[in-house]
């Protein structure tokens, strides 16, 4: 069962941007290890209390899930964790495809303790990482762009 799971994970990572199966497997294991480490660092208080949600939609061509994780999700998590402000839920914001099945936009969610205290941190990270100015942050019925 373990070999099958690793094989399927390797195929998924390969589809998401890995160059070969060995490299894909190493990336998958590395990401899983990092996720486990980050999860164990969080106190149950932060996870239970972070109820407000910010949805981030990034209109970046061909940004695959693993690339999105490395480029945007991980840096946001790294910025929020030390300040105990929230955590990245992950890629449940959806991926939009054009008629040629190319990725045109992708998104993810962030759970935070207080949106007002977190928006500037997230916006700064997105801009630093080169997110398009048309990137949107949706929260509490409001939508803002990075412009």
C-alpha positions in Angstrom: 0.0 0.0 0.0 2.8 2.4 0.9 4.5 1.9 -2.6 1.2 2.6 -4.3 0.6 5.7 -2.3 4.1 7.0 -3.1 3.7 6.1 -6.8 0.4 8.0 -7.0 1.8 11.0 -5.1 4.8 10.9 -7.5 2.5 10.9 -10.5 0.5 13.8 -9.0 3.7 15.9 -8.4 5.0 15.1 -11.8 1.7 16.3 -13.3 2.0 19.5 -11.2 5.4 20.4 -12.5 8.0 17.9 -11.4 10.6 17.1 -14.1 11.0 13.4 -13.4 9.5 10.8 -11.0 12.5 10.7 -8.6 12.6 14.5 -8.4 8.8 14.6 -8.0 8.9 12.1 -5.2 11.6 14.1 -3.4 9.5 17.3 -3.7 6.4 15.5 -2.5 8.2 14.1 0.6 9.8 17.4 1.3 6.5 19.3 1.2 4.8 16.7 3.3 7.6 16.9 5.9 7.3 20.7 5.9 3.5 20.6 6.3 3.9 18.2 9.3 6.6 20.4 10.9 4.5 23.5 10.5 1.3 21.8 11.8 3.1 20.6 14.9 4.3 24.1 15.7 0.9 25.6 15.8 -0.9 25.7 19.0 -4.5 24.4 19.0 -5.6 27.9 20.2 -4.5 29.5 16.9 -6.1 26.9 14.8 -9.4 26.9 16.7 -9.6 30.7 17.0 -8.6 31.6 13.4 -12.1 31.7 12.0 -12.0 34.6 9.6 -11.2 33.6 6.0 -9.4 35.4 3.2 -9.6 33.9 -0.3 -6.7 34.8 -2.6 -7.1 34.6 -6.4 -4.0 34.9 -8.5 -4.4 35.5 -12.2 -1.0 34.0 -13.2 -0.7 31.8 -16.3 0.3 28.2 -15.8 0.9 28.4 -12.1 0.6 24.8 -11.0 -0.3 23.8 -7.4 3.2 23.0 -6.3 4.5 26.2 -7.8 1.8 28.1 -6.1 2.7 26.5 -2.8 6.4 27.4 -3.1 5.9 30.9 -4.5 2.9 32.2 -2.4 1.5 29.8 0.2 4.7 29.0 2.0 6.0 32.6 2.2 2.6 33.7 3.5 2.7 31.0 6.2 6.2 32.0 7.1 5.1 35.6 7.5 2.0 34.8 9.6 3.4 32.0 11.8 5.9 34.0 13.9 3.2 36.7 14.5 0.6 34.1 15.4 -1.8 35.7 13.0 -3.2 32.8 11.0 -2.4 29.9 8.7 -2.7 28.9 5.0 -5.5 26.4 4.5 -4.3 25.6 1.0 -5.5 25.4 -2.6 -9.2 25.3 -2.1 -9.7 28.6 -3.9 -10.1 26.9 -7.3 -8.1 26.8 -10.6 -9.5 28.4 -13.7 -8.6 27.0 -17.2 -9.0 28.6 -20.6 -10.4 26.8 -23.6 -7.0 25.2 -24.3 -6.9 23.8 -20.7 -4.1 26.3 -19.7 -4.2 27.5 -16.1 -5.3 31.2 -16.1 -5.9 31.7 -12.4 -5.5 29.9 -9.2 -6.3 30.5 -5.6 -6.1 29.4 -2.0 -7.5 30.3 1.5 -5.9 31.7 4.6 -7.6 31.5 8.0 -6.8 34.4 10.3 -7.5 35.7 13.8 -8.3 39.2 12.5 -8.5 40.3 8.9 -7.6 43.9 9.6 -4.3 42.9 11.2 -3.4 40.5 8.5 -4.2 42.1 5.1 -1.1 44.3 4.9 1.1 41.3 5.8 -0.4 39.1 3.1 -0.4 41.9 0.5 3.3 42.7 1.2 4.2 39.0 0.7 2.2 38.7 -2.5 3.8 41.8 -4.0 7.3 40.7 -2.9 6.8 37.4 -4.6 5.7 39.0 -7.8 2.0 38.4 -7.8 0.1 40.2 -10.6 -1.5 43.5 -9.6 -4.9 42.1 -10.5 -4.6 39.5 -7.7 -7.7 39.7 -5.4 -8.2 39.2 -1.7 -11.8 38.4 -0.8 -13.0 38.6 2.8 -16.2 39.4 4.7 -18.0 40.4 1.4 -15.2 42.8 0.3 -12.9 42.4 -2.6 -9.6 44.2 -2.9 -6.8 44.0 -5.5 -3.1 44.5 -5.1 -3.1 47.7 -7.2 
